[in-house]
Amino acid sequence: MGDGLEILSRHRAFDGEVQFVRHASEVTGTPMQFSVYVPPQAASEPVPVLTYLAGLTCTEETFMIKAGAQRVAAELGLMLVAPDTSPRGDGVPDDPDGGWDFGLGAGFYLDATEPPWRRHYRMASYVTGELQDLVFAHYPGDRARQGLFGHSMGGHGALVLGLKHPGIWTTLSAFAPVAAPMQCPWGRKAFSHYLGSDETAWAEWDASRLVSQVDWPAERGEILVDQGLDDVFLDEQLYPAALESACEAAKAPLNLRRHPGYDHGYYFISSFMESHLRHHAAGLERLN
């Protein structure tokens, strides 16, 4: 495909195509992989693009295989992009204790500042820069119409990167996000390693802190968040109420929907995926 982009596989789906691709990343200094769903409408015109950030232990395959998004994306004419959740490869450091909640598969969508993580763990720069350039160089997406969403650690990433980069993404949503990582074990472990011991440096990567420092314009519509109430991580790791309080104080338009009986996994995500895609499509249609 040029620029070192290698198609690993391609799959027809709802008259569009899913592709899994690999490239050598200058940002992370490693091979990186991402997936793309190109809807049928892209054959005749540039289409809006939704980027999905997956959660802990996931890869670029997880969303495309489990979320059930392609049918509605084909109906609405939405391109879907899903990057891997961390750098990988020879020389990329992992959790020294062998944990699954840090290191490989757990990049937390930030730019690490501490050794040995800072060389490769630069997922924020990757998602906001290099991935953007690759997608729009090789696929018929409309760069002016983009939305961002994600799940769990990726919900944290979506909220933080969406709030920090409103010039890239116009619509924003999340499933069961790690909404206040400075307060939870997952976030504190990741931040202390990636960013160091000074907690003042952590605040710009915590959506519940960041929302008071940035302006999410009301004309862009509400930030949509869905949370299952049978989620085993709800009380210890996710803290949706902290995000809700912060958005209320900042007058940021948040629609936090709580769902009895739903857990943290992709049965939950797939149950509400259609409403997220329609949320983004409606918001991006106003830019057309």
Rosetta silent file (secondary structure, phi, psi, omega in degrees, C-alpha in Angstrom):
SEQUENCE: MGDGLEILSRHRAFDGEVQFVRHASEVTGTPMQFSVYVPPQAASEPVPVLTYLAGLTCTEETFMIKAGAQRVAAELGLMLVAPDTSPRGDGVPDDPDGGWDFGLGAGFYLDATEPPWRRHYRMASYVTGELQDLVFAHYPGDRARQGLFGHSMGGHGALVLGLKHPGIWTTLSAFAPVAAPMQCPWGRKAFSHYLGSDETAWAEWDASRLVSQVDWPAERGEILVDQGLDDVFLDEQLYPAALESACEAAKAPLNLRRHPGYDHGYYFISSFMESHLRHHAAGLERLN
SCORE:     score description
SCORE:     0.000 S_00000001
   1 L     0.000   -3.178 -174.777    0.000    0.000    0.000 S_00000001
   2 L    85.635  162.325 -179.183    2.983    2.311    0.182 S_00000001
   3 L    55.811   22.160  177.469    4.413    4.035    3.268 S_00000001
   4 L    73.170   15.497 -179.714    5.200    0.563    4.594 S_00000001
   5 L   -86.742  120.085 -175.970    1.544   -0.290    5.256 S_00000001
   6 E  -112.020  123.388  175.709    1.021   -4.041    4.893 S_00000001
   7 E   -78.885  117.393  179.838   -2.448   -5.590    4.619 S_00000001
   8 E   -83.437  -37.149  176.562   -2.438   -8.729    6.768 S_00000001
   9 E  -162.423  159.160  178.437   -5.974   -9.825    5.881 S_00000001
  10 E  -142.545  144.120 -170.544   -9.188   -8.486    4.366 S_00000001
  11 E  -143.410  123.026  176.771  -12.756   -9.621    4.888 S_00000001
  12 E   -66.909  134.495 -179.863  -15.986   -8.686    3.085 S_00000001
  13 E  -153.126  117.718  176.122  -18.654   -7.492    5.539 S_00000001
  14 L    52.170   44.092  179.012  -22.027   -5.862    4.800 S_00000001
  15 L    66.548    7.648  170.033  -20.842   -4.802    1.322 S_00000001
  16 E  -114.578 -159.546 -177.067  -17.822   -3.093    2.853 S_00000001
  17 E  -146.222  134.382  169.429  -14.476   -4.503    3.936 S_00000001
  18 E   -93.436  132.193  174.701  -12.581   -5.135    7.169 S_00000001
  19 E  -125.257  140.638  170.548   -8.808   -4.878    6.863 S_00000001
  20 E  -112.300  126.831 -171.827   -6.109   -5.724    9.385 S_00000001
  21 E  -131.682  159.581  179.419   -2.864   -3.885    8.671 S_00000001
  22 E  -135.160  149.251  176.399    0.656   -3.514   10.043 S_00000001
  23 E  -154.514  163.692  174.541    3.288   -0.831    9.716 S_00000001
  24 E   -87.993  118.250 -176.105    6.572    0.296   11.232 S_00000001
  25 L   -89.549  125.601  172.695    5.784    3.139   13.628 S_00000001
  26 L   -72.936  -30.634 -176.305    8.179    6.048   13.912 S_00000001
  27 L   -70.939  -47.770 -177.310    6.331    7.240   17.017 S_00000001
  28 L   -92.831  -15.118 -177.413    6.577    4.053   19.076 S_00000001
  29 L    70.652   24.426 -177.172    9.685    2.650   17.404 S_00000001
  30 L  -140.178  167.389  164.411    7.918   -0.690   16.981 S_00000001
  31 E   -65.603  142.485  174.787    5.657   -2.492   14.538 S_00000001
  32 E  -130.972  149.954  178.327    2.058   -1.400   15.097 S_00000001
  33 E  -126.357  147.409  172.901   -1.191   -2.927   13.903 S_00000001
  34 E  -147.954  164.734  177.336   -4.665   -1.512   13.443 S_00000001
  35 E  -119.672  154.843 -178.733   -7.930   -2.535   11.832 S_00000001
  36 E  -139.002  134.589  165.637  -10.250   -0.624    9.523 S_00000001
  37 E  -108.407  119.227  179.147  -13.821   -1.161    8.384 S_00000001
  38 E  -101.346  113.806 -176.442  -14.439    0.629    5.087 S_00000001
  39 L   -75.645  163.904 -177.270  -18.210    0.976    4.448 S_00000001
  40 H   -61.457  -29.603 -178.631  -19.700    0.648    0.964 S_00000001
  41 H   -63.084  -22.555 -177.598  -20.357    4.397    0.698 S_00000001
  42 H   -68.461  -12.143  177.021  -16.589    5.022    0.657 S_00000001
  43 H   -69.477  -19.642 -175.784  -16.482    3.754   -2.923 S_00000001
  44 L  -121.461  -15.211 -178.228  -18.052    7.009   -4.085 S_00000001
  45 L  -162.468  156.519  174.466  -17.225    9.679   -1.476 S_00000001
  46 L   -63.749  141.794 -175.290  -15.195   10.369    1.670 S_00000001
  47 E  -120.286  157.366  175.078  -17.004    9.138    4.771 S_00000001
  48 E   -61.724  154.859 -175.358  -16.924   10.066    8.478 S_00000001
  49 E  -125.031  128.414  172.557  -14.422    8.153   10.621 S_00000001
  50 E  -111.054  126.416  175.734  -14.908    6.736   14.110 S_00000001
  51 E  -102.371  130.286 -178.318  -11.827    5.626   16.032 S_00000001
  52 E  -113.382  130.285  179.133  -12.356    3.041   18.768 S_00000001
  53 E  -108.230  118.408 -175.881   -9.880    2.540   21.620 S_00000001
  54 L   -84.275  173.259 -173.132  -10.030   -0.900   23.225 S_00000001
  55 L   -98.262 -171.549 -176.839   -9.374   -1.871   26.823 S_00000001
  56 L   -52.507  136.084  177.809   -6.804   -3.777   28.857 S_00000001
  57 L    73.363   -4.109 -176.921   -5.368   -6.939   27.236 S_00000001
  58 L   -83.959  170.560  177.504   -7.179   -6.238   23.946 S_00000001
  59 L  -131.321 -173.767  176.797   -5.706   -5.829   20.461 S_00000001
  60 H   -65.878  -14.411 -179.402   -6.716   -4.259   17.158 S_00000001
  61 H   -84.220  -28.298 -166.560   -8.833   -7.378   16.510 S_00000001
  62 H   -57.119  -51.099 -177.644  -11.079   -7.225   19.568 S_00000001
  63 H   -62.800  -47.397 -175.911  -13.481   -4.511   18.453 S_00000001
  64 H   -63.741  -33.232 -177.343  -13.834   -5.750   14.881 S_00000001
  65 H   -84.456  -38.746 -167.508  -14.556   -9.319   15.999 S_00000001
  66 H  -104.330  -24.244 -167.689  -16.706   -8.780   19.101 S_00000001
  67 L   -80.641  -19.361 -179.141  -18.512   -5.436   18.969 S_00000001
  68 L    65.684   38.156 -172.981  -20.956   -6.145   16.150 S_00000001
  69 L   -93.630  -19.118 -168.250  -20.513   -2.671   14.703 S_00000001
  70 H   -66.760  -36.672 -177.506  -20.140   -3.298   10.974 S_00000001
  71 H   -59.991  -49.130 -178.633  -23.814   -3.753   10.060 S_00000001
  72 H   -72.440  -35.631  176.344  -24.870   -0.362   11.416 S_00000001
  73 H   -61.068  -37.621  177.041  -21.650    1.298   10.232 S_00000001
  74 H   -66.489  -40.786  177.760  -22.480    0.091    6.723 S_00000001
  75 H   -62.568  -42.673 -174.154  -25.994    1.500    6.994 S_00000001
  76 H   -89.163   -9.465 -178.970  -24.750    4.875    8.253 S_00000001
  77 L    72.269   45.972 -178.499  -21.669    5.103    6.044 S_00000001
  78 L  -111.171  130.133  169.922  -19.135    5.215    8.882 S_00000001
  79 E   -83.452  138.657 -179.999  -15.515    4.112    8.634 S_00000001
  80 E  -115.194  134.305  179.438  -14.276    2.358   11.780 S_00000001
  81 E  -129.444  132.244 -179.485  -10.645    2.383   12.923 S_00000001
  82 E  -136.174  108.689  176.936   -9.263    0.409   15.881 S_00000001
  83 E   -80.840  164.992  170.256   -5.576    0.550   16.882 S_00000001
  84 L   -64.415  166.796 -173.776   -3.757   -1.902   19.120 S_00000001
  85 L   -94.305   -3.132  177.610   -3.670   -1.037   22.825 S_00000001
  86 L  -168.847  166.129  167.238    0.105   -0.702   23.224 S_00000001
  87 L   -68.183  155.852  177.180    3.424   -1.034   21.419 S_00000001
  88 L  -145.100  163.598  175.443    4.724   -4.583   21.135 S_00000001
  89 L   125.740  179.071 -179.474    7.862   -6.318   19.935 S_00000001
  90 L   -59.858  132.610  176.332   11.446   -7.010   20.856 S_00000001
  91 L    85.223   -2.564  177.938   12.782   -4.632   23.459 S_00000001
  92 L   -84.866  118.542 -176.534    9.391   -3.265   24.550 S_00000001
  93 L   -68.249  150.351  179.514    9.282   -3.444   28.363 S_00000001
  94 L  -123.585  176.943  176.990    6.413   -5.205   30.113 S_00000001
  95 L   -58.468  119.249 -179.178    5.123   -5.340   33.687 S_00000001
  96 L   -63.834  -20.098  178.935    8.096   -6.642   35.712 S_00000001
  97 L   -94.412    2.385  177.647    5.634   -8.413   38.012 S_00000001
  98 L    76.856   17.463 -179.839    3.880  -10.157   35.130 S_00000001
  99 L   -73.663  159.449  179.346    0.570   -8.348   35.637 S_00000001
 100 L   -95.237   -7.176 -173.052   -2.055   -7.991   32.890 S_00000001
 101 L  -102.335   15.629  179.423   -3.074   -4.452   33.841 S_00000001
 102 L  -157.902  148.493  178.837    0.169   -2.710   32.897 S_00000001
 103 E    86.867 -133.682 -176.992    2.720   -2.833   30.077 S_00000001
 104 L   -60.262  129.810 -176.020    1.928   -4.847   26.952 S_00000001
 105 L    79.842    7.278 -174.319   -1.750   -4.474   26.099 S_00000001
 106 E  -145.428   54.374 -176.922   -2.062   -1.643   28.614 S_00000001
 107 L   -76.214  -13.440  176.011   -0.642    1.534   27.092 S_00000001
 108 L    59.007   12.529  171.657   -3.337    3.764   28.693 S_00000001
 109 L    54.051   39.628  175.043   -3.310    6.058   25.627 S_00000001
 110 L  -126.967  175.910  172.751   -0.783    8.468   27.117 S_00000001
 111 E  -106.836  111.764 -178.904    2.809    9.451   26.368 S_00000001
 112 L   -66.002  146.244  178.750    5.115    8.006   29.021 S_00000001
 113 L  -115.337   -8.142 -174.329    7.761   10.314   30.447 S_00000001
 114 L  -108.659  143.193  173.362    9.695    7.855   32.622 S_00000001
 115 L   -70.952  150.367   -1.834   12.332    5.294   31.655 S_00000001
 116 L   -89.699   11.365 -170.199   12.164    2.603   30.397 S_00000001
 117 L   -80.431  -27.118 -168.328    8.632    3.277   29.189 S_00000001
 118 L   -68.537  -21.403 -179.957    9.078    6.619   27.448 S_00000001
 119 L   -67.888  -43.295 -172.774   10.851    5.264   24.373 S_00000001
 120 L  -109.956  -31.790 -173.594    7.977    3.096   23.130 S_00000001
 121 L   -83.901   81.340 -177.738    4.855    3.879   25.178 S_00000001
 122 E  -130.905   52.748 -173.960    3.662    6.926   23.237 S_00000001
 123 H   -68.235  -30.631  177.775    0.108    5.908   22.425 S_00000001
 124 H   -63.183  -48.596  178.633   -1.312    9.433   22.702 S_00000001
 125 H   -64.998  -35.029  178.749    1.028   10.737   20.004 S_00000001
 126 H   -64.487  -49.805 -176.103    0.410    7.623   17.941 S_00000001
 127 H   -68.792  -39.377 -175.660   -3.403    7.901   18.004 S_00000001
 128 H   -84.776  -15.178 -175.466   -3.542   11.670   17.536 S_00000001
 129 H  -123.896  -78.250 -172.221   -0.788   11.907   14.913 S_00000001
 130 H   -61.551  -44.391  178.322    0.735    8.977   13.065 S_00000001
 131 H   -61.727  -42.377  176.178   -2.430    6.855   12.955 S_00000001
 132 H   -55.508  -50.464 -176.471   -4.398    9.838   11.683 S_00000001
 133 H   -62.889  -40.038  179.906   -1.936   10.457    8.884 S_00000001
 134 H   -66.515  -44.841 -178.728   -1.867    6.806    7.820 S_00000001
 135 H   -60.410  -46.658 -174.341   -5.643    6.419    7.781 S_00000001
 136 H   -82.018  -12.955  172.259   -6.265    9.491    5.675 S_00000001
 137 H   -79.098  -26.670 -171.097   -3.364    8.748    3.332 S_00000001
 138 H  -117.562  -11.784 -175.189   -4.706    5.286    2.496 S_00000001
 139 L  -132.442  151.304 -174.624   -8.465    5.313    3.067 S_00000001
 140 L   -82.894   60.522  177.304  -11.320    7.540    1.823 S_00000001
 141 E   -96.521  154.992  177.507  -12.205    9.138    5.149 S_00000001
 142 E   -94.487  106.825 -173.906  -13.365   12.703    5.742 S_00000001
 143 E   -65.785  -21.277 -179.602  -10.797   14.191    8.123 S_00000001
 144 E   -82.177   -9.577 -178.614  -13.172   17.016    9.080 S_00000001
 145 E  -126.284   94.061 -177.024  -15.797   14.561   10.380 S_00000001
 146 E  -136.415  142.428  173.463  -14.411   12.340   13.111 S_00000001
 147 E  -124.404  160.195 -177.368  -15.652   10.775   16.327 S_00000001
 148 E  -133.734  134.665  175.569  -13.826    8.953   19.125 S_00000001
 149 E  -151.543  169.267 -177.380  -15.048    6.225   21.461 S_00000001
 150 E  -175.340  178.455 -174.549  -13.696    3.360   23.535 S_00000001
 151 E  -130.175  134.021  172.888  -14.139    0.863   26.348 S_00000001
 152 L    57.917 -117.145  173.320  -12.682    0.670   29.868 S_00000001
 153 H   -55.832  -37.659  177.310   -9.009    1.731   29.552 S_00000001
 154 H   -72.238  -26.415  171.829   -9.964    2.760   26.016 S_00000001
 155 H   -67.003  -41.010  171.485  -12.939    4.691   27.378 S_00000001
 156 H   -57.053  -48.611 -179.365  -10.442    6.582   29.509 S_00000001
 157 H   -60.453  -42.319 -179.861   -8.349    7.147   26.379 S_00000001
 158 H   -63.551  -46.322 -179.166  -11.311    8.327   24.361 S_00000001
 159 H   -62.713  -46.606 -176.290  -12.464   10.798   27.000 S_00000001
 160 H   -68.169  -50.479 -178.081   -8.988   12.211   27.628 S_00000001
 161 H   -68.455  -34.524  176.264   -7.843   12.439   24.007 S_00000001
 162 H   -64.901  -42.523  178.391  -11.233   13.726   22.887 S_00000001
 163 H   -68.472  -36.973 -177.601  -11.209   16.472   25.500 S_00000001
 164 H   -77.076  -23.600 -173.522   -7.574   17.358   24.791 S_00000001
 165 L  -130.758   62.359  179.718   -7.956   17.388   20.993 S_00000001
 166 L   -66.246  -14.870  176.260  -11.339   18.853   20.026 S_00000001
 167 L   -74.112  -16.780  177.476   -9.804   19.931   16.734 S_00000001
 168 L   -94.838  -52.513 -173.056   -9.563   16.277   15.699 S_00000001
 169 L  -111.642  133.495 -177.466  -12.744   14.721   17.107 S_00000001
 170 L  -100.625  -26.715  179.253  -16.153   16.331   17.142 S_00000001
 171 E  -122.603  153.968 -168.105  -18.182   13.558   18.801 S_00000001
 172 E  -150.113  135.571  174.649  -17.268   11.518   21.860 S_00000001
 173 E  -156.093  168.760 -178.615  -18.556    8.479   23.743 S_00000001
 174 E  -156.824  149.231  171.250  -17.391    5.652   26.011 S_00000001
 175 E  -107.959  123.567  175.011  -18.415    2.275   27.404 S_00000001
 176 L    41.129   56.411 -176.017  -17.602    1.699   31.088 S_00000001
 177 L   -73.172  152.764  165.886  -14.612    4.067   31.048 S_00000001
 178 L   -74.730   91.129 -165.268  -11.911    4.285   33.688 S_00000001
 179 L   -83.787  -20.228 -179.480  -13.305    7.726   34.432 S_00000001
 180 L  -139.845   68.440 -171.823  -11.082    8.795   37.334 S_00000001
 181 H   -61.120  -23.718  177.363   -7.792    6.882   36.959 S_00000001
 182 H   -66.973  -16.360 -177.725   -6.036    8.903   39.667 S_00000001
 183 H  -101.390   -7.883 -170.704   -8.425    7.294   42.175 S_00000001
 184 L  -118.495  156.760 -178.135   -8.274    3.648   41.076 S_00000001
 185 H   -58.406  -43.745  178.870   -5.649    0.859   41.265 S_00000001
 186 H   -57.214  -50.213 -176.287   -5.368    0.425   37.476 S_00000001
 187 H   -67.527  -43.397 -178.025   -4.768    4.112   36.903 S_00000001
 188 H   -65.153  -38.352  176.977   -2.451    4.697   39.836 S_00000001
 189 H   -63.443  -49.136 -178.318   -0.277    1.739   38.860 S_00000001
 190 H   -64.499  -47.502 -176.062   -0.041    2.872   35.232 S_00000001
 191 H   -64.701  -40.174 -177.848    0.475    6.555   35.994 S_00000001
 192 H   -65.305  -34.401  176.991    3.152    5.977   38.635 S_00000001
 193 H   -78.205  -51.623 -174.249    5.190    3.896   36.189 S_00000001
 194 H   -71.997  -35.854 -170.460    4.570    5.823   32.973 S_00000001
 195 H  -114.263   -8.611  179.346    4.488    9.359   34.424 S_00000001
 196 L    94.409 -176.982 -172.195    6.462    9.172   37.670 S_00000001
 197 L   -85.060  -13.152 -178.738    5.592    9.886   41.272 S_00000001
 198 L   -79.052  105.242 -174.311    4.536   13.536   40.880 S_00000001
 199 H   -69.951  -14.587  176.129    0.762   13.322   40.811 S_00000001
 200 H   -66.181  -24.833  177.986    0.387   16.840   39.431 S_00000001
 201 H   -78.660  -12.727 -177.677    1.582   15.379   36.122 S_00000001
 202 L   -81.592  -26.310 -167.647   -1.212   12.824   36.194 S_00000001
 203 H   -60.538  -32.368 -178.286   -4.144   15.258   36.112 S_00000001
 204 H   -72.950   -6.705  177.816   -4.006   15.938   32.365 S_00000001
 205 H  -111.828   16.315 -179.689   -4.620   12.216   31.771 S_00000001
 206 L  -119.828  112.593 -174.300   -7.627   11.958   34.107 S_00000001
 207 H   -59.257  -36.525 -178.596  -10.949   12.821   32.448 S_00000001
 208 H   -69.819  -21.398  172.738  -12.587   13.757   35.747 S_00000001
 209 H   -90.380  -39.958 -172.754   -9.832   16.327   36.335 S_00000001
 210 H   -68.441  -32.193 -173.803   -9.392   17.391   32.719 S_00000001
 211 L   -61.695  -25.041  178.799  -13.027   18.241   32.031 S_00000001
 212 L   -81.239  -12.931 -175.621  -12.782   21.299   34.265 S_00000001
 213 L  -101.591  -10.913 -177.663   -9.733   22.574   32.352 S_00000001
 214 L  -124.380  167.747 -179.219  -11.063   22.351   28.794 S_00000001
 215 L  -115.150  110.623  173.180  -14.145   23.536   26.986 S_00000001
 216 L   -93.480  105.066 -172.435  -16.338   20.921   25.316 S_00000001
 217 L   -59.995  133.187 -178.505  -18.631   23.149   23.208 S_00000001
 218 H   -59.779  -30.480 -178.425  -22.319   22.477   23.819 S_00000001
 219 H   -67.317  -13.954  176.534  -23.004   22.712   20.088 S_00000001
 220 H   -79.803   -9.248 -178.808  -21.025   19.493   19.620 S_00000001
 221 L    91.467  175.996 -174.306  -23.657   17.612   21.560 S_00000001
 222 L   -77.134  153.858  169.168  -23.460   15.506   24.670 S_00000001
 223 E   -85.102  121.793 -175.406  -20.712   13.131   25.662 S_00000001
 224 E   -97.444  128.579  176.444  -22.367    9.708   25.798 S_00000001
 225 E  -133.760  129.636  174.022  -21.299    7.157   28.433 S_00000001
 226 E  -111.687  137.966 -178.887  -22.886    3.767   29.107 S_00000001
 227 E  -137.632  124.807  173.865  -22.195    1.845   32.306 S_00000001
 228 E   -78.942  137.478 -176.745  -23.406   -1.610   33.333 S_00000001
 229 L   -86.037   -8.746  172.075  -24.454   -1.847   36.971 S_00000001
 230 L  -101.751   21.428  178.245  -23.366   -5.500   37.283 S_00000001
 231 L   -72.783  121.845 -176.413  -19.846   -4.575   36.202 S_00000001
 232 L   -67.686  -16.772 -178.865  -17.383   -6.224   38.612 S_00000001
 233 L   -97.513   -0.150 -170.754  -14.998   -3.285   38.190 S_00000001
 234 H   -56.084  -53.964 -171.880  -17.580   -0.564   38.814 S_00000001
 235 H   -76.604  -35.845 -173.258  -16.842    0.347   42.426 S_00000001
 236 H   -89.447  -31.059 -168.365  -13.078   -0.199   42.555 S_00000001
 237 H  -119.154  -25.645 -163.982  -11.855    0.901   39.125 S_00000001
 238 H  -100.875  -42.851  174.269  -14.341    2.968   37.077 S_00000001
 239 L    53.701   53.414  177.479  -15.817    5.827   39.177 S_00000001
 240 H   -63.347  -30.984 -179.611  -18.482    7.086   36.737 S_00000001
 241 H   -64.135  -31.163  177.625  -20.001    9.265   39.455 S_00000001
 242 H   -65.920  -40.363  176.401  -16.737   11.238   39.656 S_00000001
 243 H   -66.360  -41.541  179.532  -17.006   12.027   35.950 S_00000001
 244 H   -60.153  -46.306  179.198  -20.665   12.908   36.352 S_00000001
 245 H   -64.113  -41.151 -179.483  -19.925   15.357   39.179 S_00000001
 246 H   -65.751  -39.783  178.794  -17.027   16.900   37.281 S_00000001
 247 H   -68.237  -38.332  176.882  -19.125   17.407   34.155 S_00000001
 248 H   -61.449  -44.828 -179.158  -21.924   18.966   36.183 S_00000001
 249 H   -65.769  -35.332 -178.302  -19.475   21.401   37.786 S_00000001
 250 H   -89.051   -2.449 -176.587  -17.910   22.248   34.416 S_00000001
 251 L    58.086   35.177  174.488  -21.313   22.433   32.670 S_00000001
 252 L   -88.278  133.201 -174.505  -20.089   19.861   30.166 S_00000001
 253 L   -76.413   99.025 -179.472  -23.014   18.024   28.510 S_00000001
 254 E  -110.975  134.639  170.798  -22.750   14.411   29.717 S_00000001
 255 E  -114.741   95.770 -179.986  -25.339   11.689   29.185 S_00000001
 256 E   -96.439  112.529 -177.586  -24.391    8.925   31.635 S_00000001
 257 E  -105.806  124.266 -179.689  -26.707    5.938   31.162 S_00000001
 258 E  -104.210  134.577 -171.320  -26.709    3.227   33.837 S_00000001
 259 E  -125.374  107.103  177.217  -27.919   -0.253   32.863 S_00000001
 260 L   -59.726  141.300  173.581  -29.010   -2.846   35.460 S_00000001
 261 L    88.327  -12.932 -176.776  -27.862   -6.400   34.789 S_00000001
 262 L   -95.384  143.041 -178.460  -25.040   -5.586   32.363 S_00000001
 263 L  -101.160 -154.123 -171.681  -21.400   -6.451   33.037 S_00000001
 264 L   -95.950   -6.884 -167.870  -18.074   -5.133   31.704 S_00000001
 265 L   -95.892 -165.330 -172.674  -17.661   -7.208   28.566 S_00000001
 266 H   -78.578  -13.038  168.354  -18.591   -7.228   24.912 S_00000001
 267 H   -64.533  -41.824  174.367  -22.103   -8.592   25.434 S_00000001
 268 H   -63.211  -49.915 -177.327  -22.727   -5.254   27.141 S_00000001
 269 H   -60.443  -47.125 -177.644  -20.866   -3.280   24.490 S_00000001
 270 H   -66.039  -26.041  178.543  -22.619   -4.957   21.570 S_00000001
 271 H   -65.995  -29.867 -175.737  -26.001   -4.332   23.223 S_00000001
 272 H  -118.270    8.574 -179.319  -25.513   -0.561   23.027 S_00000001
 273 H   -60.711  -42.946 -177.272  -23.141   -0.265   20.066 S_00000001
 274 H   -59.180  -41.880 -178.434  -25.877    0.790   17.662 S_00000001
 275 H   -67.557  -31.322  176.210  -26.910    3.746   19.816 S_00000001
 276 H   -68.937  -43.437  179.031  -23.270    4.895   20.019 S_00000001
 277 H   -62.858  -39.787  179.028  -22.839    4.708   16.255 S_00000001
 278 H   -70.362  -34.189  174.064  -26.051    6.660   15.733 S_00000001
 279 H   -57.979  -47.690 -179.860  -24.945    9.197   18.349 S_00000001
 280 H   -68.890  -43.202 -178.484  -21.757    9.828   16.379 S_00000001
 281 H   -60.151  -42.347  179.822  -23.458    9.775   12.979 S_00000001
 282 H   -64.973  -42.736  179.423  -26.000   12.384   14.056 S_00000001
 283 H   -66.293  -39.678 -178.926  -23.317   14.662   15.478 S_00000001
 284 H   -76.300  -25.630  178.373  -21.066   14.348   12.445 S_00000001
 285 H   -63.434  -28.557  179.857  -23.930   14.823   10.009 S_00000001
 286 L   -66.643  -17.923  179.835  -24.259   18.410   11.252 S_00000001
 287 L   -89.510   -7.986 -173.616  -20.804   19.069    9.759 S_00000001
 288 L   -77.595    0.000    0.000  -21.742   17.820    6.293 S_00000001
